[in-house]
Amino acid sequence: MMRKAKRSTRKTARPVKSLVKALRIVDALGDRPGGVGITDLSGILKAPKSTVHRLLATLEAVGYVVFDISTARYALGSRVAKLGEQVNQHSPLLNFGVAALEQLTRECREASHLAIMEGTEIVYISREESKEPVRVSFATGFRAPAHATALGKMFLAGLSDAEIHALYKGKKKLPRLTSRTKVKLEEVTAEMAAVRREGIAYDNEEYMPGLRCMAAAIRDYSTRIVAAMSLSMFKDRMTAERRRFFKESLLRASAELSEKLGYRRAP
């Protein structure tokens, strides 16, 4: 009975509006490395400047926000960086994932990324840049639509066709990013069959012209896909020979990371 009561309380509890606004400020500052002025923040939150100023003053007092007098803009404070470090220390995925990306990029000499999925988007949580003069890299926290990326396709392949349709709530057409983007849900689900067979997902200039990516799944002890790892490069660097090498390296790296998260392949 006590357990039921707690669940009921959690479901009916209303969010604290001022806290939600404060967290939205942190999100907004995180999306804008150059800082944001109070007028712009007021517009983002759709709240009076006086309200935004009080929230900023509170966040500044506890170290989550800093104010740059020279630009009159607010930016994320050191406390946020400390939280990021603490998350890394407590997250086996990031702990082991960073080292896995470093090794993969060292071996393939191409950019590697680690991402999770939220809704119908992927979120990059770690990256390792290549040493090439001209290179590809997506910043931590960057979001992209799942259907147009190799990382996202890897997550979609972990779902059944029915689950994919439910995820997109019956939408028949998805956003088009390039001329190669698959926008029909039937085309996306059809491609997932090949991804499941091969264990690798590909982005053939579907997210960005001239960019090609390949991704593999990261599973944990529950066998579910908790993340995906990718290699990204310009299209002229993915020759047939290098593609085979990249695939072998990516599958090996993803398998090793999955094992460290407790995944055991069925005999």
Backbone torsions as a table, in degrees:
resi	resn	phi	psi	omega
1	MET	NA	-40.8	179.4
2	MET	-62.7	-38.8	-179.4
3	ARG	-63.6	-42.2	179.7
4	LYS	-64.4	-40.0	-179.0
5	ALA	-63.2	-40.7	-179.6
6	LYS	-65.0	-42.1	179.4
7	ARG	-63.1	-41.4	-179.5
8	SER	-63.2	-41.6	179.2
9	THR	-62.9	-40.5	-178.6
10	ARG	-65.3	-37.9	-178.3
11	LYS	-70.1	-36.8	-174.0
12	THR	-91.6	-10.3	-178.6
13	ALA	-64.7	135.6	179.9
14	ARG	-92.0	140.6	178.5
15	PRO	-66.2	147.5	177.4
16	VAL	-78.3	114.4	-172.4
17	LYS	-60.2	-40.8	-178.5
18	SER	-66.1	-35.8	178.4
19	LEU	-68.4	-40.7	177.9
20	VAL	-59.8	-43.4	179.6
21	LYS	-65.2	-39.6	179.2
22	ALA	-63.4	-41.0	179.1
23	LEU	-68.5	-33.7	176.5
24	ARG	-66.7	-32.9	175.4
25	ILE	-63.9	-45.6	178.9
26	VAL	-60.3	-43.2	178.5
27	ASP	-61.8	-44.5	-178.4
28	ALA	-63.0	-42.1	179.1
29	LEU	-67.5	-34.6	178.8
30	GLY	-66.8	-29.7	179.6
31	ASP	-81.7	-10.3	-175.9
32	ARG	-130.7	87.7	-176.6
33	PRO	-57.2	-25.9	-178.5
34	GLY	-80.3	-1.9	-179.8
35	GLY	92.5	165.3	-177.6
36	VAL	-137.8	139.2	176.8
37	GLY	-81.3	163.4	-175.9
38	ILE	-67.2	-30.5	178.3
39	THR	-65.3	-45.0	178.8
40	ASP	-65.4	-40.6	178.7
41	LEU	-63.5	-37.5	177.8
42	SER	-61.7	-38.4	178.4
43	GLY	-70.2	-39.3	179.7
44	ILE	-63.8	-44.1	-178.1
45	LEU	-83.3	-13.1	-174.5
46	LYS	54.2	47.7	-178.5
47	ALA	-134.3	153.8	179.0
48	PRO	-59.5	150.3	179.3
49	LYS	-59.1	-35.5	-178.7
50	SER	-62.9	-40.6	178.5
51	THR	-66.3	-45.5	-179.3
52	VAL	-63.0	-39.8	-179.7
53	HIS	-62.8	-40.9	178.9
54	ARG	-64.2	-42.1	179.7
55	LEU	-65.2	-42.0	179.2
56	LEU	-63.9	-39.7	179.3
57	ALA	-62.3	-39.7	178.4
58	THR	-66.8	-46.5	179.7
59	LEU	-63.9	-36.4	178.8
60	GLU	-67.3	-38.0	-178.1
61	ALA	-63.7	-30.7	-178.2
62	VAL	-103.4	9.0	171.3
63	GLY	89.3	7.4	-179.3
64	TYR	-86.9	-16.0	-178.7
65	VAL	-138.5	145.2	174.1
66	VAL	-126.5	151.8	-179.9
67	PHE	-112.8	127.0	178.5
68	ASP	-96.5	109.7	-176.2
69	ILE	-62.7	-38.0	-175.5
70	SER	-65.8	-31.1	-178.7
71	THR	-109.2	-9.7	-176.8
72	ALA	59.3	34.8	179.0
73	ARG	-122.5	153.5	176.8
74	TYR	-101.0	147.6	178.3
75	ALA	-141.5	168.3	178.5
76	LEU	-65.8	142.3	-179.2
77	GLY	-94.5	179.4	-175.6
78	SER	-65.4	-26.5	-179.2
79	ARG	-63.2	-34.5	178.3
80	VAL	-66.7	-41.3	178.1
81	ALA	-62.3	-39.6	178.8
82	LYS	-64.4	-40.0	177.3
83	LEU	-62.0	-40.3	178.2
84	GLY	-60.0	-42.8	178.2
85	GLU	-63.8	-40.4	179.7
86	GLN	-65.9	-37.7	177.1
87	VAL	-62.9	-43.9	178.6
88	ASN	-59.6	-41.4	-177.8
89	GLN	-67.2	-30.2	-176.4
90	HIS	-98.5	0.5	-178.5
91	SER	-109.6	108.3	177.2
92	PRO	-58.6	-35.1	-179.8
93	LEU	-59.4	-47.5	179.7
94	LEU	-74.7	-39.0	179.1
95	ASN	-55.2	-52.9	-178.9
96	PHE	-81.2	-30.2	-175.5
97	GLY	-66.2	-39.4	179.9
98	VAL	-60.4	-45.6	179.1
99	ALA	-64.4	-37.5	-179.9
100	ALA	-65.2	-41.0	178.3
101	LEU	-65.9	-41.1	179.0
102	GLU	-59.4	-45.3	179.8
103	GLN	-65.9	-42.4	-178.5
104	LEU	-63.7	-44.7	179.6
105	THR	-67.9	-37.5	177.5
106	ARG	-62.2	-39.0	-177.6
107	GLU	-76.0	-40.7	-174.4
108	CYS	-99.5	-16.4	-179.3
109	ARG	61.5	31.7	175.9
110	GLU	-132.4	159.0	-179.3
111	ALA	-65.2	140.7	177.0
112	SER	-125.5	149.7	-177.6
113	HIS	-138.1	154.4	174.9
114	LEU	-124.8	133.5	-176.1
115	ALA	-141.7	156.4	172.0
116	ILE	-117.1	174.0	-179.4
117	MET	-119.4	135.7	175.6
118	GLU	-130.4	112.6	-177.2
119	GLY	66.1	-122.5	178.0
120	THR	-107.2	18.3	179.3
121	GLU	-121.8	154.1	169.9
122	ILE	-101.1	150.2	178.6
123	VAL	-124.3	122.3	179.7
124	TYR	-74.5	126.6	-178.0
125	ILE	-112.5	-12.3	176.1
126	SER	-162.6	155.7	-179.6
127	ARG	-151.0	158.8	173.1
128	GLU	-137.2	116.7	-177.3
129	GLU	-80.6	149.6	175.3
130	SER	-79.0	169.4	179.9
131	LYS	-95.4	4.8	-179.6
132	GLU	-67.4	148.0	179.9
133	PRO	-57.9	-43.4	176.5
134	VAL	-110.1	118.7	-172.4
135	ARG	-141.1	166.3	-179.7
136	VAL	-107.6	137.3	176.5
137	SER	-160.7	135.4	175.9
138	PHE	-111.9	130.4	-174.9
139	ALA	-68.5	152.3	174.9
140	THR	-59.5	132.2	-177.6
141	GLY	94.8	-11.3	179.6
142	PHE	-66.9	141.7	-178.6
143	ARG	-115.9	148.5	178.0
144	ALA	-149.7	150.5	179.9
145	PRO	-66.5	135.0	-174.4
146	ALA	-62.1	-39.5	-173.0
147	HIS	-68.0	-16.5	-176.2
148	ALA	-107.1	5.6	-176.9
149	THR	-127.0	150.7	177.6
150	ALA	-63.7	-40.1	179.3
151	LEU	-61.1	-46.3	-179.5
152	GLY	-65.7	-40.1	179.5
153	LYS	-61.8	-33.8	179.5
154	MET	-63.2	-39.8	176.6
155	PHE	-67.2	-43.3	-179.2
156	LEU	-62.5	-34.1	179.5
157	ALA	-66.0	-21.4	177.8
158	GLY	-79.8	-5.0	178.7
159	LEU	-105.1	158.9	172.7
160	SER	-78.2	164.2	178.2
161	ASP	-58.9	-37.8	179.5
162	ALA	-64.8	-39.3	179.2
163	GLU	-68.1	-35.2	177.5
164	ILE	-65.1	-43.9	178.3
165	HIS	-62.8	-38.4	178.6
166	ALA	-67.5	-36.9	-179.8
167	LEU	-61.8	-40.1	-179.5
168	TYR	-94.5	7.9	173.1
169	LYS	50.1	46.5	174.6
170	GLY	76.3	8.1	179.5
171	LYS	-66.9	130.4	-179.3
172	LYS	-91.3	-23.4	178.7
173	LYS	-126.9	135.5	-178.7
174	LEU	-108.0	163.9	-178.1
175	PRO	-58.9	135.6	177.7
176	ARG	-96.3	124.9	179.8
177	LEU	-103.9	-34.2	175.7
178	THR	-139.9	177.3	179.2
179	SER	-67.7	-15.1	-178.3
180	ARG	-96.8	-7.9	-177.8
181	THR	-64.0	130.3	174.6
182	LYS	-79.7	119.2	-175.7
183	VAL	-108.4	-12.2	177.7
184	LYS	-92.0	131.3	-177.1
185	LEU	-60.5	-32.1	178.9
186	GLU	-64.5	-37.0	178.6
187	GLU	-68.3	-39.3	179.7
188	VAL	-64.7	-48.7	-178.6
189	THR	-65.5	-33.7	178.3
190	ALA	-64.9	-39.2	179.6
191	GLU	-67.6	-28.5	-177.6
192	MET	-63.0	-28.8	178.4
193	ALA	-61.4	-42.3	178.7
194	ALA	-69.0	-37.9	179.0
195	VAL	-63.3	-42.4	179.7
196	ARG	-63.6	-38.9	-179.2
197	ARG	-67.6	-45.4	-174.3
198	GLU	-84.3	-26.4	-177.4
199	GLY	79.4	9.6	179.7
200	ILE	-134.9	138.6	175.8
201	ALA	-111.6	146.7	-177.1
202	TYR	-123.6	146.9	171.0
203	ASP	-120.8	107.7	-177.8
204	ASN	-102.6	75.8	-177.8
205	GLU	58.7	31.7	-179.9
206	GLU	-88.6	-23.0	178.2
207	TYR	-98.1	-38.5	-177.1
208	MET	-148.8	133.5	179.2
209	PRO	-58.2	134.2	177.7
210	GLY	85.7	-6.0	-177.4
211	LEU	-107.4	132.3	175.9
212	ARG	-125.6	142.7	-179.0
213	CYS	-138.7	158.3	171.6
214	MET	-141.4	144.8	-173.4
215	ALA	-139.4	154.6	176.9
216	ALA	-132.4	156.9	-175.8
217	ALA	-83.2	148.2	171.5
218	ILE	-114.7	122.0	-179.0
219	ARG	-115.0	156.1	176.5
220	ASP	-111.5	-166.7	-176.0
221	TYR	-58.7	-24.1	-179.0
222	SER	-83.2	-3.6	-177.7
223	THR	74.7	-2.3	179.3
224	ARG	-80.2	156.0	178.0
225	ILE	-77.5	116.3	-178.9
226	VAL	-104.5	-16.1	-179.9
227	ALA	-162.9	172.7	174.6
228	ALA	-138.8	147.9	-178.2
229	MET	-119.2	139.6	-175.8
230	SER	-136.2	162.2	167.5
231	LEU	-116.8	135.2	-178.9
232	SER	-126.6	139.3	-178.3
233	MET	-159.7	166.7	173.5
234	PHE	-74.6	149.2	-168.3
235	LYS	-58.9	-32.4	-177.8
236	ASP	-71.6	-10.7	179.5
237	ARG	-94.3	-3.5	177.6
238	MET	-103.7	77.2	175.4
239	THR	-77.5	169.3	-179.8
240	ALA	-60.0	-41.9	-179.1
241	GLU	-66.8	-46.4	-179.7
242	ARG	-66.9	-32.4	179.4
243	ARG	-60.9	-42.2	177.6
244	ARG	-62.7	-43.1	179.3
245	PHE	-64.2	-45.1	178.6
246	PHE	-59.8	-43.5	-178.8
247	LYS	-60.7	-47.0	179.7
248	GLU	-61.4	-44.5	-179.3
249	SER	-65.3	-41.9	-178.4
250	LEU	-67.3	-42.9	178.8
251	LEU	-64.8	-39.0	178.7
252	ARG	-66.6	-45.0	-179.1
253	ALA	-64.6	-42.5	-179.3
254	SER	-68.0	-36.4	178.5
255	ALA	-66.4	-41.6	179.7
256	GLU	-65.7	-41.1	178.8
257	LEU	-67.2	-40.2	178.9
258	SER	-61.6	-41.6	178.8
259	GLU	-62.0	-38.5	178.9
260	LYS	-67.5	-22.4	177.5
261	LEU	-91.6	5.4	174.9
262	GLY	99.6	2.7	-179.3
263	TYR	-73.8	134.7	176.2
264	ARG	-127.7	118.6	-179.6
265	ARG	-67.6	136.9	-179.9
266	ALA	-65.2	137.5	-179.2
267	PRO	-67.4	NA	NA
